[in-house]
Amino acid sequence: MTKTTSPASARSTGRRGEEITKILFVVPAAVAIVVLFGYPVVKNLVMSFQDYTLATFFTGEAPWVGLQNFATVVGDALFTKALVNTALFTAGSIAGQFAIGLALALFFHRNFPLNRVVRALFLLPWLMPLIVGSAAWRAVLEQDSGILNVTLERLGIIDSPVPWLASSDVALVSVILVNIWLGIPFNLTLLYSGLQDIPEELYEAAALDGATGWRSFRYITWPNLREVVGIVLMLGVIYTLKVIDIILGLSHGGPATATETIATQSYERSFVEFKFGQGAALSNILIVISLAFAILYLRATRRRIDE
Amino acid sequence: MSARRPRAAIRTAVALVLLALMLFPVYWMLNISLQPSGNTLSGTFFPTDPTLAGYRTALQDQGRNLVTSLLVASGTVVVTLLVSTPCAYALAQFRFRWISWALLALLISQMIPGIVIANALYTLYERLGVLNSVPGLIVANAANAIPFGILILRSFMLGVPPSIVEAARVDGAGPIRSLVSVVVPISRNALITVGLFAFLFAWSDFIFALTLTTKGTVVPVTLGIYTYLGAHVDNWSAVMATAVLACIPAVILLVVAQKYIAAGATGGAVK
């Protein structure tokens, strides 16, 4: 590899020095990964088997309690509710984001003036802090003076204001709709670049065989886009499972427990009730769920990474 | 050609309508921020009598928090670039036996929920006494940005021809010199992409702001907005004005750095 002209001995010390330098290049990142990911994962696992509460910070004691934390959080009636909400929130968000994102990607795949500019502006909601998106929607969805209810009333579609975020029947749907809005840019961007990678000749050849419109989508676009679709869906699921900002900002998990998910529950156990052991148990459950999807994701991307 | 033109014009019109729908909440935020303050929202679609009162209140209440966010985000950019550049270079140019394991670890690390990191860092920070500190938040935010940075930079640096590096080596440059004076200048665009996204990640961070600050002494603007929102909003125009101010980095990015965004979005997994 190295093309030094120095004598053999100098070369070997130089080489060793270089080997050390090479290792040093990686050390800061390795330390960061261990401290910021390795340590948290291990610490969470350990904490989930301990009675780790606010008192622990004063006494330094966190007695082992075996599976007690898991039994407590899973036995709680809220767990089933949070699990169902997590499933609905994730499935609803992904289905909506993907369908709209794909439709928009197909739309923008055609040529027309201003295409690039408009597509770029579609990214704005994605680049803003999530909490800003939540704040904007709070203003739109506000029950009495929010513009959505005001407009619907002006048009005569509704008689009385819809409690978008204030009713336990509607709140989860509202939160899902806002999360769909936030996820559209991500889906649009990735699917659009996937479409761009499909060679134009395939469509031309298919057109000669009479495949246009729906048939060309079915037989050309979809099969060639499948790898990207897999990645978009898996990433979407993994990101949506851990969403906290949007739910806290919009509905704070409420009203009552209507929009609690595993992630928001984990936050509340740890940082509102200061039962860190129980919070850790919940977040470990979340990791296991994410990991199941991560394995799918890794299988889908392995080929891309190896390249 | 002439038959196509009206069709293209129709598409542009449709695109603009879709864009208006998509950005309506953002417009609404801007509209409310310019209207007189109050605990009820205005129903007029245009600020006919615009006032900057909301912004005055916002800057009074949240000005400090905007500065805090700026410090945290800038610090995160510096830490992320310093840590991920040499590592990405090593992973791209040197042969390590464990390289595929390292990449796997990086990918998995991006999937760890923020709450897991917050849970553990809170207990660690409490012991180290770095809760409620800007450096504490910088380190936590680097957690989001470093794996992303390494992956983006590595995939770019894989494309740097080894012959260029070797030429520098023949001239007597060591690995560090050849990184700084050859690879870094070539990778300028990738570095800008990573820097911009590191800034945006840290600027947008909410979970670490929420969990790793407890006293209200160090409050990033995202947490400021969250507290402002509360259960009941007293001054909508101030809240919306703060939200608009918190959007400035995203808007600047869209206007001046659009090509970098596309590179970041397609090159790796974001958010």
HADDOCK unambig.tbl for C-alpha pairs under 7 A between the chains (distance, minus, plus):
assign (segid A and resid 3 and name CA) (segid B and resid 170 and name CA) 6.35 0.50 0.50
assign (segid A and resid 4 and name CA) (segid B and resid 170 and name CA) 6.77 0.50 0.50
assign (segid A and resid 22 and name CA) (segid B and resid 90 and name CA) 6.57 0.50 0.50
assign (segid A and resid 25 and name CA) (segid B and resid 86 and name CA) 4.93 0.50 0.50
assign (segid A and resid 25 and name CA) (segid B and resid 87 and name CA) 5.30 0.50 0.50
assign (segid A and resid 25 and name CA) (segid B and resid 90 and name CA) 6.33 0.50 0.50
assign (segid A and resid 26 and name CA) (segid B and resid 86 and name CA) 6.66 0.50 0.50
assign (segid A and resid 26 and name CA) (segid B and resid 87 and name CA) 4.54 0.50 0.50
assign (segid A and resid 26 and name CA) (segid B and resid 90 and name CA) 6.73 0.50 0.50
assign (segid A and resid 28 and name CA) (segid B and resid 83 and name CA) 5.70 0.50 0.50
assign (segid A and resid 29 and name CA) (segid B and resid 83 and name CA) 5.40 0.50 0.50
assign (segid A and resid 29 and name CA) (segid B and resid 84 and name CA) 6.15 0.50 0.50
assign (segid A and resid 29 and name CA) (segid B and resid 87 and name CA) 6.23 0.50 0.50
assign (segid A and resid 36 and name CA) (segid B and resid 117 and name CA) 6.85 0.50 0.50
assign (segid A and resid 36 and name CA) (segid B and resid 143 and name CA) 5.68 0.50 0.50
assign (segid A and resid 37 and name CA) (segid B and resid 109 and name CA) 6.22 0.50 0.50
assign (segid A and resid 37 and name CA) (segid B and resid 117 and name CA) 6.87 0.50 0.50
assign (segid A and resid 40 and name CA) (segid B and resid 116 and name CA) 6.30 0.50 0.50
assign (segid A and resid 40 and name CA) (segid B and resid 117 and name CA) 5.15 0.50 0.50
assign (segid A and resid 40 and name CA) (segid B and resid 120 and name CA) 4.87 0.50 0.50
assign (segid A and resid 40 and name CA) (segid B and resid 121 and name CA) 6.92 0.50 0.50
assign (segid A and resid 41 and name CA) (segid B and resid 116 and name CA) 6.84 0.50 0.50
assign (segid A and resid 43 and name CA) (segid B and resid 120 and name CA) 5.95 0.50 0.50
assign (segid A and resid 44 and name CA) (segid B and resid 116 and name CA) 6.67 0.50 0.50
assign (segid A and resid 44 and name CA) (segid B and resid 120 and name CA) 6.32 0.50 0.50
assign (segid A and resid 112 and name CA) (segid B and resid 8 and name CA) 4.90 0.50 0.50
assign (segid A and resid 112 and name CA) (segid B and resid 9 and name CA) 6.97 0.50 0.50
assign (segid A and resid 112 and name CA) (segid B and resid 11 and name CA) 6.41 0.50 0.50
assign (segid A and resid 112 and name CA) (segid B and resid 12 and name CA) 6.04 0.50 0.50
assign (segid A and resid 113 and name CA) (segid B and resid 12 and name CA) 6.14 0.50 0.50
assign (segid A and resid 114 and name CA) (segid B and resid 12 and name CA) 6.76 0.50 0.50
assign (segid A and resid 118 and name CA) (segid B and resid 19 and name CA) 6.83 0.50 0.50
assign (segid A and resid 122 and name CA) (segid B and resid 19 and name CA) 6.52 0.50 0.50
assign (segid A and resid 124 and name CA) (segid B and resid 250 and name CA) 6.93 0.50 0.50
assign (segid A and resid 127 and name CA) (segid B and resid 250 and name CA) 5.30 0.50 0.50
assign (segid A and resid 128 and name CA) (segid B and resid 247 and name CA) 5.50 0.50 0.50
assign (segid A and resid 128 and name CA) (segid B and resid 250 and name CA) 5.59 0.50 0.50
assign (segid A and resid 129 and name CA) (segid B and resid 204 and name CA) 4.17 0.50 0.50
assign (segid A and resid 130 and name CA) (segid B and resid 204 and name CA) 6.80 0.50 0.50
assign (segid A and resid 131 and name CA) (segid B and resid 222 and name CA) 6.27 0.50 0.50
assign (segid A and resid 131 and name CA) (segid B and resid 226 and name CA) 6.99 0.50 0.50
assign (segid A and resid 132 and name CA) (segid B and resid 243 and name CA) 5.34 0.50 0.50
assign (segid A and resid 136 and name CA) (segid B and resid 25 and name CA) 5.68 0.50 0.50
assign (segid A and resid 136 and name CA) (segid B and resid 26 and name CA) 6.51 0.50 0.50
assign (segid A and resid 136 and name CA) (segid B and resid 29 and name CA) 5.43 0.50 0.50
assign (segid A and resid 137 and name CA) (segid B and resid 25 and name CA) 6.29 0.50 0.50
assign (segid A and resid 140 and name CA) (segid B and resid 25 and name CA) 6.75 0.50 0.50
assign (segid A and resid 145 and name CA) (segid B and resid 40 and name CA) 5.90 0.50 0.50
assign (segid A and resid 145 and name CA) (segid B and resid 41 and name CA) 5.16 0.50 0.50
assign (segid A and resid 145 and name CA) (segid B and resid 42 and name CA) 6.93 0.50 0.50
assign (segid A and resid 146 and name CA) (segid B and resid 41 and name CA) 6.20 0.50 0.50
assign (segid A and resid 147 and name CA) (segid B and resid 43 and name CA) 5.98 0.50 0.50
assign (segid A and resid 150 and name CA) (segid B and resid 43 and name CA) 6.99 0.50 0.50
assign (segid A and resid 190 and name CA) (segid B and resid 266 and name CA) 6.03 0.50 0.50
assign (segid A and resid 238 and name CA) (segid B and resid 111 and name CA) 6.60 0.50 0.50
assign (segid A and resid 242 and name CA) (segid B and resid 113 and name CA) 5.47 0.50 0.50
assign (segid A and resid 245 and name CA) (segid B and resid 206 and name CA) 6.44 0.50 0.50
assign (segid A and resid 245 and name CA) (segid B and resid 207 and name CA) 6.96 0.50 0.50
assign (segid A and resid 249 and name CA) (segid B and resid 226 and name CA) 6.26 0.50 0.50
assign (segid A and resid 267 and name CA) (segid B and resid 115 and name CA) 6.61 0.50 0.50
assign (segid A and resid 271 and name CA) (segid B and resid 211 and name CA) 6.86 0.50 0.50
assign (segid A and resid 283 and name CA) (segid B and resid 116 and name CA) 6.08 0.50 0.50
assign (segid A and resid 287 and name CA) (segid B and resid 112 and name CA) 6.75 0.50 0.50
